[in-house]
């Protein structure tokens, strides 16, 4: 694991952290009870099994 040799300034730390950005989940269309819903890809199985109910 990389270990810093010197203390990083608060300005540099915050500048580095500010570069991180969340990306929106990719939505995929699924059909439940004849209605088309857009749901996140990782939750498709849960919707198909009835564990989650879509709220569109």
mmJSON file of the N, C-alpha and C atoms, coordinates in Angstrom:
{"data_MODEL":{"atom_site":{
"group_PDB":["ATOM","ATOM","ATOM","ATOM","ATOM","ATOM","ATOM","ATOM","ATOM","ATOM","ATOM","ATOM","ATOM","ATOM","ATOM","ATOM","ATOM","ATOM","ATOM","ATOM","ATOM","ATOM","ATOM","ATOM","ATOM","ATOM","ATOM","ATOM","ATOM","ATOM","ATOM","ATOM","ATOM","ATOM","ATOM","ATOM","ATOM","ATOM","ATOM","ATOM","ATOM","ATOM","ATOM","ATOM","ATOM","ATOM","ATOM","ATOM","ATOM","ATOM","ATOM","ATOM","ATOM","ATOM","ATOM","ATOM","ATOM","ATOM","ATOM","ATOM","ATOM","ATOM","ATOM","ATOM","ATOM","ATOM","ATOM","ATOM","ATOM","ATOM","ATOM","ATOM","ATOM","ATOM","ATOM","ATOM","ATOM","ATOM","ATOM","ATOM","ATOM","ATOM","ATOM","ATOM","ATOM","ATOM","ATOM","ATOM","ATOM","ATOM","ATOM","ATOM","ATOM","ATOM","ATOM","ATOM","ATOM","ATOM","ATOM","ATOM","ATOM","ATOM","ATOM","ATOM","ATOM","ATOM","ATOM","ATOM","ATOM","ATOM","ATOM","ATOM","ATOM","ATOM","ATOM","ATOM","ATOM","ATOM","ATOM","ATOM","ATOM","ATOM","ATOM","ATOM","ATOM","ATOM","ATOM","ATOM","ATOM","ATOM","ATOM","ATOM","ATOM","ATOM","ATOM","ATOM","ATOM","ATOM","ATOM","ATOM","ATOM","ATOM","ATOM","ATOM","ATOM","ATOM","ATOM","ATOM","ATOM","ATOM","ATOM","ATOM","ATOM","ATOM","ATOM","ATOM","ATOM","ATOM","ATOM","ATOM","ATOM","ATOM","ATOM","ATOM","ATOM","ATOM","ATOM","ATOM"],
"id":[1,2,3,4,5,6,7,8,9,10,11,12,13,14,15,16,17,18,19,20,21,22,23,24,25,26,27,28,29,30,31,32,33,34,35,36,37,38,39,40,41,42,43,44,45,46,47,48,49,50,51,52,53,54,55,56,57,58,59,60,61,62,63,64,65,66,67,68,69,70,71,72,73,74,75,76,77,78,79,80,81,82,83,84,85,86,87,88,89,90,91,92,93,94,95,96,97,98,99,100,101,102,103,104,105,106,107,108,109,110,111,112,113,114,115,116,117,118,119,120,121,122,123,124,125,126,127,128,129,130,131,132,133,134,135,136,137,138,139,140,141,142,143,144,145,146,147,148,149,150,151,152,153,154,155,156,157,158,159,160,161,162,163,164,165,166,167,168],
"type_symbol":["N","C","C","N","C","C","N","C","C","N","C","C","N","C","C","N","C","C","N","C","C","N","C","C","N","C","C","N","C","C","N","C","C","N","C","C","N","C","C","N","C","C","N","C","C","N","C","C","N","C","C","N","C","C","N","C","C","N","C","C","N","C","C","N","C","C","N","C","C","N","C","C","N","C","C","N","C","C","N","C","C","N","C","C","N","C","C","N","C","C","N","C","C","N","C","C","N","C","C","N","C","C","N","C","C","N","C","C","N","C","C","N","C","C","N","C","C","N","C","C","N","C","C","N","C","C","N","C","C","N","C","C","N","C","C","N","C","C","N","C","C","N","C","C","N","C","C","N","C","C","N","C","C","N","C","C","N","C","C","N","C","C","N","C","C","N","C","C"],
"label_atom_id":["N","CA","C","N","CA","C","N","CA","C","N","CA","C","N","CA","C","N","CA","C","N","CA","C","N","CA","C","N","CA","C","N","CA","C","N","CA","C","N","CA","C","N","CA","C","N","CA","C","N","CA","C","N","CA","C","N","CA","C","N","CA","C","N","CA","C","N","CA","C","N","CA","C","N","CA","C","N","CA","C","N","CA","C","N","CA","C","N","CA","C","N","CA","C","N","CA","C","N","CA","C","N","CA","C","N","CA","C","N","CA","C","N","CA","C","N","CA","C","N","CA","C","N","CA","C","N","CA","C","N","CA","C","N","CA","C","N","CA","C","N","CA","C","N","CA","C","N","CA","C","N","CA","C","N","CA","C","N","CA","C","N","CA","C","N","CA","C","N","CA","C","N","CA","C","N","CA","C","N","CA","C","N","CA","C","N","CA","C","N","CA","C","N","CA","C"],
"label_alt_id":[null,null,null,null,null,null,null,null,null,null,null,null,null,null,null,null,null,null,null,null,null,null,null,null,null,null,null,null,null,null,null,null,null,null,null,null,null,null,null,null,null,null,null,null,null,null,null,null,null,null,null,null,null,null,null,null,null,null,null,null,null,null,null,null,null,null,null,null,null,null,null,null,null,null,null,null,null,null,null,null,null,null,null,null,null,null,null,null,null,null,null,null,null,null,null,null,null,null,null,null,null,null,null,null,null,null,null,null,null,null,null,null,null,null,null,null,null,null,null,null,null,null,null,null,null,null,null,null,null,null,null,null,null,null,null,null,null,null,null,null,null,null,null,null,null,null,null,null,null,null,null,null,null,null,null,null,null,null,null,null,null,null,null,null,null,null,null,null],
"label_comp_id":["UNK","UNK","UNK","UNK","UNK","UNK","UNK","UNK","UNK","UNK","UNK","UNK","UNK","UNK","UNK","UNK","UNK","UNK","UNK","UNK","UNK","UNK","UNK","UNK","UNK","UNK","UNK","UNK","UNK","UNK","UNK","UNK","UNK","UNK","UNK","UNK","UNK","UNK","UNK","UNK","UNK","UNK","UNK","UNK","UNK","UNK","UNK","UNK","UNK","UNK","UNK","UNK","UNK","UNK","UNK","UNK","UNK","UNK","UNK","UNK","UNK","UNK","UNK","UNK","UNK","UNK","UNK","UNK","UNK","UNK","UNK","UNK","UNK","UNK","UNK","UNK","UNK","UNK","UNK","UNK","UNK","UNK","UNK","UNK","UNK","UNK","UNK","UNK","UNK","UNK","UNK","UNK","UNK","UNK","UNK","UNK","UNK","UNK","UNK","UNK","UNK","UNK","UNK","UNK","UNK","UNK","UNK","UNK","UNK","UNK","UNK","UNK","UNK","UNK","UNK","UNK","UNK","UNK","UNK","UNK","UNK","UNK","UNK","UNK","UNK","UNK","UNK","UNK","UNK","UNK","UNK","UNK","UNK","UNK","UNK","UNK","UNK","UNK","UNK","UNK","UNK","UNK","UNK","UNK","UNK","UNK","UNK","UNK","UNK","UNK","UNK","UNK","UNK","UNK","UNK","UNK","UNK","UNK","UNK","UNK","UNK","UNK","UNK","UNK","UNK","UNK","UNK","UNK"],
"label_asym_id":["A","A","A","A","A","A","A","A","A","A","A","A","A","A","A","A","A","A","A","A","A","A","A","A","A","A","A","A","A","A","A","A","A","A","A","A","A","A","A","A","A","A","A","A","A","A","A","A","A","A","A","A","A","A","A","A","A","A","A","A","A","A","A","A","A","A","A","A","A","A","A","A","A","A","A","A","A","A","A","A","A","A","A","A","A","A","A","A","A","A","A","A","A","A","A","A","A","A","A","A","A","A","A","A","A","A","A","A","A","A","A","A","A","A","A","A","A","A","A","A","A","A","A","A","A","A","A","A","A","A","A","A","A","A","A","A","A","A","A","A","A","A","A","A","A","A","A","A","A","A","A","A","A","A","A","A","A","A","A","A","A","A","A","A","A","A","A","A"],
"label_entity_id":["1","1","1","1","1","1","1","1","1","1","1","1","1","1","1","1","1","1","1","1","1","1","1","1","1","1","1","1","1","1","1","1","1","1","1","1","1","1","1","1","1","1","1","1","1","1","1","1","1","1","1","1","1","1","1","1","1","1","1","1","1","1","1","1","1","1","1","1","1","1","1","1","1","1","1","1","1","1","1","1","1","1","1","1","1","1","1","1","1","1","1","1","1","1","1","1","1","1","1","1","1","1","1","1","1","1","1","1","1","1","1","1","1","1","1","1","1","1","1","1","1","1","1","1","1","1","1","1","1","1","1","1","1","1","1","1","1","1","1","1","1","1","1","1","1","1","1","1","1","1","1","1","1","1","1","1","1","1","1","1","1","1","1","1","1","1","1","1"],
"label_seq_id":[1,1,1,2,2,2,3,3,3,4,4,4,5,5,5,6,6,6,7,7,7,8,8,8,9,9,9,10,10,10,11,11,11,12,12,12,13,13,13,14,14,14,15,15,15,16,16,16,17,17,17,18,18,18,19,19,19,20,20,20,21,21,21,22,22,22,23,23,23,24,24,24,25,25,25,26,26,26,27,27,27,28,28,28,29,29,29,30,30,30,31,31,31,32,32,32,33,33,33,34,34,34,35,35,35,36,36,36,37,37,37,38,38,38,39,39,39,40,40,40,41,41,41,42,42,42,43,43,43,44,44,44,45,45,45,46,46,46,47,47,47,48,48,48,49,49,49,50,50,50,51,51,51,52,52,52,53,53,53,54,54,54,55,55,55,56,56,56],
"pdbx_PDB_ins_code":[null,null,null,null,null,null,null,null,null,null,null,null,null,null,null,null,null,null,null,null,null,null,null,null,null,null,null,null,null,null,null,null,null,null,null,null,null,null,null,null,null,null,null,null,null,null,null,null,null,null,null,null,null,null,null,null,null,null,null,null,null,null,null,null,null,null,null,null,null,null,null,null,null,null,null,null,null,null,null,null,null,null,null,null,null,null,null,null,null,null,null,null,null,null,null,null,null,null,null,null,null,null,null,null,null,null,null,null,null,null,null,null,null,null,null,null,null,null,null,null,null,null,null,null,null,null,null,null,null,null,null,null,null,null,null,null,null,null,null,null,null,null,null,null,null,null,null,null,null,null,null,null,null,null,null,null,null,null,null,null,null,null,null,null,null,null,null,null],
"Cartn_x":[0.837,0.0,0.889,0.477,1.267,1.115,2.245,2.253,2.879,2.188,2.759,4.018,4.972,6.228,6.079,5.189,4.987,3.493,3.191,1.802,1.244,0.033,-0.61,-1.427,-1.327,-2.025,-3.539,-4.256,-5.712,-6.252,-5.642,-6.071,-5.928,-4.788,-4.565,-5.501,-5.737,-6.631,-8.034,-8.526,-9.883,-9.983,-8.93,-8.927,-9.001,-8.28,-8.285,-9.66,-10.249,-11.547,-12.658,-12.491,-13.521,-13.638,-12.66,-12.68,-13.617,-13.988,-14.848,-16.274,-16.903,-18.283,-19.059,-20.245,-21.099,-21.724,-21.84,-22.483,-23.885,-24.845,-26.211,-26.297,-27.153,-27.27,-27.885,-27.412,-27.995,-29.322,-30.369,-31.718,-32.032,-32.629,-33.009,-34.524,-35.145,-36.6,-36.967,-37.961,-38.514,-40.029,-40.693,-42.146,-42.687,-43.505,-44.129,-45.629,-46.384,-47.841,-48.278,-47.565,-47.927,-47.523,-46.846,-46.406,-44.892,-44.396,-42.947,-42.406,-41.358,-40.727,-39.237,-38.627,-37.181,-36.625,-35.766,-35.21,-33.695,-32.959,-31.515,-31.188,-30.121,-29.757,-29.558,-28.96,-28.669,-29.916,-31.059,-32.277,-33.326,-32.983,-33.962,-34.51,-33.638,-34.082,-35.065,-34.81,-35.686,-37.076,-37.135,-38.429,-39.16,-38.438,-39.068,-39.613,-38.952,-39.396,-40.466,-40.722,-41.751,-41.271,-39.971,-39.425,-39.544,-39.501,-39.651,-40.813,-41.497,-42.587,-42.203,-42.296,-41.92,-42.916,-42.403,-43.242,-43.025,-43.644,-43.528,-44.78],
"Cartn_y":[-1.172,0.0,1.244,2.233,3.45,4.275,4.747,5.567,6.906,8.019,9.316,9.628,10.264,10.609,11.9,12.778,14.046,14.303,15.208,15.565,16.322,15.959,16.647,17.813,18.957,20.145,19.961,20.701,20.627,21.034,22.031,22.495,21.384,20.712,19.632,18.459,18.159,17.053,17.331,18.523,18.862,18.96,19.418,19.496,18.092,17.161,15.786,15.153,15.371,14.764,15.357,16.589,17.262,16.684,15.903,15.347,14.156,13.542,12.364,12.772,12.093,12.396,11.09,11.074,9.898,9.86,8.684,8.542,7.971,8.439,7.939,6.468,5.684,4.266,4.116,3.118,2.889,2.165,2.735,2.192,1.302,0.157,-0.776,-0.964,-1.118,-1.307,-2.751,-2.934,-4.26,-4.132,-5.239,-5.246,-6.044,-5.391,-6.035,-5.821,-6.91,-6.859,-6.039,-6.179,-5.492,-4.035,-3.525,-2.134,-2.081,-1.109,-0.955,-0.006,-0.429,0.385,0.462,1.573,1.73,1.552,0.552,0.257,0.1,0.314,0.099,-1.364,-1.558,-2.898,-3.883,-3.425,-4.364,-4.745,-4.084,-4.403,-5.113,-5.475,-6.103,-7.384,-8.229,-9.505,-9.295,-8.314,-8.048,-7.619,-6.804,-6.381,-7.561,-8.413,-9.555,-10.553,-10.707,-11.662,-11.07,-9.773,-9.15,-8.644,-8.624,-8.129,-6.609,-5.942,-4.492,-4.167,-3.072,-2.653,-1.339,-1.256,-0.019,1.093,2.297,3.465,4.476,4.266,5.185,6.009],
"Cartn_z":[0.0,0.0,0.0,-0.778,-0.865,0.414,0.918,2.125,1.781,2.07,1.716,2.524,1.848,2.516,3.32,2.84,3.518,3.697,4.628,4.872,3.672,3.262,2.15,2.697,2.059,2.548,2.445,3.236,3.222,1.854,1.244,-0.072,-1.115,-1.109,-2.076,-1.826,-0.568,-0.244,-0.755,-0.493,-0.927,-2.437,-3.076,-4.534,-5.137,-4.551,-5.043,-4.843,-3.683,-3.389,-4.249,-4.674,-5.461,-6.874,-7.311,-8.66,-8.782,-7.644,-7.681,-7.986,-8.923,-9.26,-9.375,-8.827,-8.928,-10.316,-10.872,-12.177,-11.962,-12.739,-12.563,-12.966,-12.307,-12.652,-14.034,-14.785,-16.104,-15.915,-16.507,-16.373,-17.562,-17.286,-18.344,-18.297,-19.463,-19.484,-19.146,-18.27,-18.003,-18.033,-18.306,-18.365,-17.185,-16.368,-15.216,-15.325,-15.365,-15.483,-16.687,-17.792,-19.02,-19.08,-18.048,-18.048,-18.114,-18.882,-19.063,-18.001,-17.313,-16.287,-16.553,-16.178,-16.247,-14.839,-14.671,-13.352,-13.475,-12.385,-12.416,-12.739,-13.48,-13.951,-12.8,-11.694,-10.619,-9.817,-10.051,-9.324,-10.17,-11.408,-12.309,-11.706,-11.173,-10.596,-9.455,-8.601,-7.461,-7.933,-8.989,-9.516,-10.145,-10.866,-11.52,-10.511,-9.39,-8.364,-7.45,-7.573,-6.763,-5.421,-5.216,-3.95,-3.853,-5.006,-5.069,-5.994,-5.711,-6.585,-7.242,-8.56,-9.258,-8.953,-8.79,-8.538,-9.64,-10.768,-11.906,-12.04],
"occupancy":[1.0,1.0,1.0,1.0,1.0,1.0,1.0,1.0,1.0,1.0,1.0,1.0,1.0,1.0,1.0,1.0,1.0,1.0,1.0,1.0,1.0,1.0,1.0,1.0,1.0,1.0,1.0,1.0,1.0,1.0,1.0,1.0,1.0,1.0,1.0,1.0,1.0,1.0,1.0,1.0,1.0,1.0,1.0,1.0,1.0,1.0,1.0,1.0,1.0,1.0,1.0,1.0,1.0,1.0,1.0,1.0,1.0,1.0,1.0,1.0,1.0,1.0,1.0,1.0,1.0,1.0,1.0,1.0,1.0,1.0,1.0,1.0,1.0,1.0,1.0,1.0,1.0,1.0,1.0,1.0,1.0,1.0,1.0,1.0,1.0,1.0,1.0,1.0,1.0,1.0,1.0,1.0,1.0,1.0,1.0,1.0,1.0,1.0,1.0,1.0,1.0,1.0,1.0,1.0,1.0,1.0,1.0,1.0,1.0,1.0,1.0,1.0,1.0,1.0,1.0,1.0,1.0,1.0,1.0,1.0,1.0,1.0,1.0,1.0,1.0,1.0,1.0,1.0,1.0,1.0,1.0,1.0,1.0,1.0,1.0,1.0,1.0,1.0,1.0,1.0,1.0,1.0,1.0,1.0,1.0,1.0,1.0,1.0,1.0,1.0,1.0,1.0,1.0,1.0,1.0,1.0,1.0,1.0,1.0,1.0,1.0,1.0,1.0,1.0,1.0,1.0,1.0,1.0],
"B_iso_or_equiv":[0.0,0.0,0.0,0.0,0.0,0.0,0.0,0.0,0.0,0.0,0.0,0.0,0.0,0.0,0.0,0.0,0.0,0.0,0.0,0.0,0.0,0.0,0.0,0.0,0.0,0.0,0.0,0.0,0.0,0.0,0.0,0.0,0.0,0.0,0.0,0.0,0.0,0.0,0.0,0.0,0.0,0.0,0.0,0.0,0.0,0.0,0.0,0.0,0.0,0.0,0.0,0.0,0.0,0.0,0.0,0.0,0.0,0.0,0.0,0.0,0.0,0.0,0.0,0.0,0.0,0.0,0.0,0.0,0.0,0.0,0.0,0.0,0.0,0.0,0.0,0.0,0.0,0.0,0.0,0.0,0.0,0.0,0.0,0.0,0.0,0.0,0.0,0.0,0.0,0.0,0.0,0.0,0.0,0.0,0.0,0.0,0.0,0.0,0.0,0.0,0.0,0.0,0.0,0.0,0.0,0.0,0.0,0.0,0.0,0.0,0.0,0.0,0.0,0.0,0.0,0.0,0.0,0.0,0.0,0.0,0.0,0.0,0.0,0.0,0.0,0.0,0.0,0.0,0.0,0.0,0.0,0.0,0.0,0.0,0.0,0.0,0.0,0.0,0.0,0.0,0.0,0.0,0.0,0.0,0.0,0.0,0.0,0.0,0.0,0.0,0.0,0.0,0.0,0.0,0.0,0.0,0.0,0.0,0.0,0.0,0.0,0.0,0.0,0.0,0.0,0.0,0.0,0.0],
"pdbx_formal_charge":[null,null,null,null,null,null,null,null,null,null,null,null,null,null,null,null,null,null,null,null,null,null,null,null,null,null,null,null,null,null,null,null,null,null,null,null,null,null,null,null,null,null,null,null,null,null,null,null,null,null,null,null,null,null,null,null,null,null,null,null,null,null,null,null,null,null,null,null,null,null,null,null,null,null,null,null,null,null,null,null,null,null,null,null,null,null,null,null,null,null,null,null,null,null,null,null,null,null,null,null,null,null,null,null,null,null,null,null,null,null,null,null,null,null,null,null,null,null,null,null,null,null,null,null,null,null,null,null,null,null,null,null,null,null,null,null,null,null,null,null,null,null,null,null,null,null,null,null,null,null,null,null,null,null,null,null,null,null,null,null,null,null,null,null,null,null,null,null],
"auth_seq_id":[1,1,1,2,2,2,3,3,3,4,4,4,5,5,5,6,6,6,7,7,7,8,8,8,9,9,9,10,10,10,11,11,11,12,12,12,13,13,13,14,14,14,15,15,15,16,16,16,17,17,17,18,18,18,19,19,19,20,20,20,21,21,21,22,22,22,23,23,23,24,24,24,25,25,25,26,26,26,27,27,27,28,28,28,29,29,29,30,30,30,31,31,31,32,32,32,33,33,33,34,34,34,35,35,35,36,36,36,37,37,37,38,38,38,39,39,39,40,40,40,41,41,41,42,42,42,43,43,43,44,44,44,45,45,45,46,46,46,47,47,47,48,48,48,49,49,49,50,50,50,51,51,51,52,52,52,53,53,53,54,54,54,55,55,55,56,56,56],
"auth_comp_id":["UNK","UNK","UNK","UNK","UNK","UNK","UNK","UNK","UNK","UNK","UNK","UNK","UNK","UNK","UNK","UNK","UNK","UNK","UNK","UNK","UNK","UNK","UNK","UNK","UNK","UNK","UNK","UNK","UNK","UNK","UNK","UNK","UNK","UNK","UNK","UNK","UNK","UNK","UNK","UNK","UNK","UNK","UNK","UNK","UNK","UNK","UNK","UNK","UNK","UNK","UNK","UNK","UNK","UNK","UNK","UNK","UNK","UNK","UNK","UNK","UNK","UNK","UNK","UNK","UNK","UNK","UNK","UNK","UNK","UNK","UNK","UNK","UNK","UNK","UNK","UNK","UNK","UNK","UNK","UNK","UNK","UNK","UNK","UNK","UNK","UNK","UNK","UNK","UNK","UNK","UNK","UNK","UNK","UNK","UNK","UNK","UNK","UNK","UNK","UNK","UNK","UNK","UNK","UNK","UNK","UNK","UNK","UNK","UNK","UNK","UNK","UNK","UNK","UNK","UNK","UNK","UNK","UNK","UNK","UNK","UNK","UNK","UNK","UNK","UNK","UNK","UNK","UNK","UNK","UNK","UNK","UNK","UNK","UNK","UNK","UNK","UNK","UNK","UNK","UNK","UNK","UNK","UNK","UNK","UNK","UNK","UNK","UNK","UNK","UNK","UNK","UNK","UNK","UNK","UNK","UNK","UNK","UNK","UNK","UNK","UNK","UNK","UNK","UNK","UNK","UNK","UNK","UNK"],
"auth_asym_id":["A","A","A","A","A","A","A","A","A","A","A","A","A","A","A","A","A","A","A","A","A","A","A","A","A","A","A","A","A","A","A","A","A","A","A","A","A","A","A","A","A","A","A","A","A","A","A","A","A","A","A","A","A","A","A","A","A","A","A","A","A","A","A","A","A","A","A","A","A","A","A","A","A","A","A","A","A","A","A","A","A","A","A","A","A","A","A","A","A","A","A","A","A","A","A","A","A","A","A","A","A","A","A","A","A","A","A","A","A","A","A","A","A","A","A","A","A","A","A","A","A","A","A","A","A","A","A","A","A","A","A","A","A","A","A","A","A","A","A","A","A","A","A","A","A","A","A","A","A","A","A","A","A","A","A","A","A","A","A","A","A","A","A","A","A","A","A","A"],
"auth_atom_id":["N","CA","C","N","CA","C","N","CA","C","N","CA","C","N","CA","C","N","CA","C","N","CA","C","N","CA","C","N","CA","C","N","CA","C","N","CA","C","N","CA","C","N","CA","C","N","CA","C","N","CA","C","N","CA","C","N","CA","C","N","CA","C","N","CA","C","N","CA","C","N","CA","C","N","CA","C","N","CA","C","N","CA","C","N","CA","C","N","CA","C","N","CA","C","N","CA","C","N","CA","C","N","CA","C","N","CA","C","N","CA","C","N","CA","C","N","CA","C","N","CA","C","N","CA","C","N","CA","C","N","CA","C","N","CA","C","N","CA","C","N","CA","C","N","CA","C","N","CA","C","N","CA","C","N","CA","C","N","CA","C","N","CA","C","N","CA","C","N","CA","C","N","CA","C","N","CA","C","N","CA","C","N","CA","C","N","CA","C","N","CA","C","N","CA","C"],
"pdbx_PDB_model_num":[1,1,1,1,1,1,1,1,1,1,1,1,1,1,1,1,1,1,1,1,1,1,1,1,1,1,1,1,1,1,1,1,1,1,1,1,1,1,1,1,1,1,1,1,1,1,1,1,1,1,1,1,1,1,1,1,1,1,1,1,1,1,1,1,1,1,1,1,1,1,1,1,1,1,1,1,1,1,1,1,1,1,1,1,1,1,1,1,1,1,1,1,1,1,1,1,1,1,1,1,1,1,1,1,1,1,1,1,1,1,1,1,1,1,1,1,1,1,1,1,1,1,1,1,1,1,1,1,1,1,1,1,1,1,1,1,1,1,1,1,1,1,1,1,1,1,1,1,1,1,1,1,1,1,1,1,1,1,1,1,1,1,1,1,1,1,1,1]
}}}
